[in-house]
Amino acid sequence: MTFTINHFGHFYLTYLLFSIINKSSEARILNLSSAGHFQASESLVNDPKCDQSWGSLNSYTKSKLANVMFTSALADRLSSHKHIKTASLHPGIVDSEFGTGVSGITCFKCFCCCLYVDNEAGARTSLFLSRVKFEEIRSGAYYDSNTALKEMNPLGNDKKEIQRLWELS
């Protein structure tokens, strides 16, 4: 379910909206990911039917890796569409009800409570990327919670894995 919501939902919504996005003079496709994607050591495409037991945190990190892989794939596929840019981002560890009652998440939330940011700080990078001059966005890139460009998990740029994920999606 996590992967379906966090990746397939974004993929399909982008597909449905693409004709409208393509008509814009300057369009931005922003994918909310997570620094958690760095914890993923392999992508979903190694288990496309989700037959292996991942656990909630592993499913989350793989779905967030898929977000950055999707962003990379879009940037490549839209390179001839100079009026469209795409980026993925980490909002920070936002103090929300996310993961309430999910095993593993409660412990994580207790451990990370000193790292929490409020909703306003969590929206910083999304707002930055939606407002910054279009030409300043590096398409296909990953931005951290302080609006800085950051190298993504190497799997996020693995062309073979990205192609496999695209075909699966």
C-alpha positions as CSV (number, residue, x, y, z in Angstrom):
1,M,0.0,0.0,0.0
2,T,2.8,2.4,0.9
3,F,4.5,2.0,-2.5
4,T,1.2,2.4,-4.3
5,I,0.3,5.7,-2.5
6,N,3.8,7.2,-2.5
7,H,4.9,6.2,-6.1
8,F,2.2,4.9,-8.3
9,G,-0.2,7.6,-7.3
10,H,2.3,10.3,-8.2
11,F,3.2,8.6,-11.4
12,Y,-0.4,8.3,-12.5
13,L,-1.4,11.8,-11.5
14,T,1.5,13.3,-13.4
15,Y,0.4,11.2,-16.4
16,L,-3.2,12.4,-16.1
17,L,-2.1,16.1,-15.8
18,F,0.6,16.1,-18.4
19,S,-1.4,17.6,-21.3
20,I,-2.2,20.6,-19.0
21,I,1.3,20.8,-17.7
22,N,2.7,20.8,-21.2
23,K,0.5,23.8,-22.2
24,S,2.1,25.9,-19.5
25,S,4.8,28.4,-20.4
26,E,6.8,27.3,-17.4
27,A,5.8,24.2,-15.5
28,R,7.3,22.6,-12.4
29,I,6.7,19.0,-11.3
30,L,7.8,18.7,-7.7
31,N,7.9,15.2,-6.0
32,L,7.9,15.1,-2.3
33,S,10.4,12.5,-1.3
34,S,12.4,12.0,1.9
35,A,15.9,11.8,3.1
36,G,14.8,8.3,4.0
37,H,15.4,7.3,0.4
38,F,19.1,7.1,1.3
39,Q,18.3,4.1,3.4
40,A,17.0,2.1,0.5
41,S,19.6,-0.3,-0.8
42,E,17.6,-1.6,-3.7
43,S,14.5,-0.5,-5.6
44,L,11.1,-2.1,-5.8
45,V,11.9,-3.5,-9.3
46,N,13.8,-6.3,-7.6
47,D,10.5,-7.5,-6.1
48,P,7.8,-6.1,-8.4
49,K,4.9,-8.1,-6.9
50,C,6.0,-7.2,-3.4
51,D,6.1,-10.9,-2.5
52,Q,9.0,-10.3,0.0
53,S,8.1,-9.0,3.4
54,W,9.5,-5.5,3.5
55,G,8.1,-4.1,6.7
56,S,6.7,-0.6,7.0
57,L,10.0,1.4,7.2
58,N,11.6,-0.5,4.3
59,S,8.5,0.0,2.2
60,Y,8.6,3.7,2.9
61,T,12.3,4.1,2.1
62,K,11.8,2.2,-1.2
63,S,8.8,4.3,-2.1
64,K,10.8,7.5,-1.5
65,L,13.6,6.2,-3.6
66,A,11.1,5.6,-6.4
67,N,10.1,9.3,-6.1
68,V,13.7,10.4,-6.8
69,M,14.0,7.8,-9.6
70,F,10.8,9.0,-11.1
71,T,12.1,12.6,-11.0
72,S,15.3,11.6,-12.7
73,A,13.3,9.7,-15.4
74,L,11.0,12.6,-16.0
75,A,13.9,15.0,-16.4
76,D,15.5,12.7,-19.0
77,R,12.2,12.2,-20.9
78,L,11.3,15.9,-20.8
79,S,14.7,17.2,-21.8
80,S,13.3,18.5,-25.1
81,H,10.5,20.3,-23.2
82,K,12.5,23.3,-22.0
83,H,9.4,24.8,-20.4
84,I,9.1,21.9,-17.9
85,K,11.4,21.1,-14.9
86,T,11.1,18.5,-12.3
87,A,12.7,18.1,-8.9
88,S,12.4,15.9,-5.8
89,L,12.8,17.2,-2.3
90,H,13.0,16.3,1.4
91,P,10.7,18.5,3.6
92,G,12.4,17.6,6.9
93,I,11.0,15.5,9.7
94,V,7.7,17.3,10.1
95,D,5.9,17.0,13.4
96,S,2.7,15.4,12.1
97,E,0.5,12.4,12.7
98,F,2.4,10.5,10.0
99,G,2.8,6.8,10.9
100,T,0.8,6.9,14.1
101,G,0.2,3.3,15.1
102,V,2.6,1.8,12.6
103,S,5.2,-0.5,14.2
104,G,8.7,0.9,13.9
105,I,7.5,4.4,13.2
106,T,6.5,5.2,16.8
107,C,10.0,4.3,18.0
108,F,11.5,6.3,15.2
109,K,9.3,9.3,16.1
110,C,10.4,9.2,19.7
111,F,14.0,9.0,18.8
112,C,13.8,11.9,16.3
113,C,11.6,14.2,18.3
114,C,14.4,16.7,18.8
115,L,14.7,16.9,14.9
116,Y,11.1,17.8,14.2
117,V,10.2,20.9,12.3
118,D,6.8,22.5,12.2
119,N,4.5,22.5,9.1
120,E,5.8,25.9,8.0
121,A,9.4,24.8,8.0
122,G,8.3,21.5,6.4
123,A,6.9,23.5,3.5
124,R,10.0,25.6,3.0
125,T,11.6,23.7,0.1
126,S,8.3,23.0,-1.7
127,L,7.6,26.8,-1.6
128,F,11.1,27.7,-2.6
129,L,11.0,25.4,-5.6
130,S,7.6,26.7,-6.6
131,R,8.7,30.4,-6.4
132,V,12.4,30.5,-7.4
133,K,13.3,31.7,-10.9
134,F,12.5,28.9,-13.3
135,E,16.0,28.9,-14.7
136,E,17.5,28.3,-11.3
137,I,15.9,24.9,-10.9
138,R,18.1,22.0,-11.9
139,S,15.7,19.5,-13.5
140,G,15.9,16.0,-12.1
141,A,17.7,17.2,-9.0
142,Y,17.1,16.4,-5.3
143,Y,16.8,19.3,-2.8
144,D,17.1,19.0,1.0
145,S,15.0,20.6,3.7
146,N,17.2,23.8,3.6
147,T,16.5,24.3,-0.1
148,A,20.0,23.2,-1.1
149,L,20.9,20.9,-3.9
150,K,22.0,17.5,-2.6
151,E,23.3,14.4,-4.2
152,M,20.7,11.7,-4.1
153,N,21.0,8.0,-3.4
154,P,23.1,6.6,-6.3
155,L,20.2,4.4,-7.3
156,G,18.2,7.5,-8.0
157,N,20.4,8.0,-11.1
158,D,20.9,4.3,-12.1
159,K,19.6,4.4,-15.6
160,K,18.9,0.6,-15.7
161,E,16.9,0.6,-12.5
162,I,15.1,3.8,-13.5
163,Q,14.0,2.1,-16.8
164,R,12.9,-1.0,-15.0
165,L,10.8,1.2,-12.6
166,W,9.3,3.2,-15.5
167,E,8.3,0.0,-17.2
168,L,6.7,-1.4,-14.0
169,S,4.9,1.9,-13.4
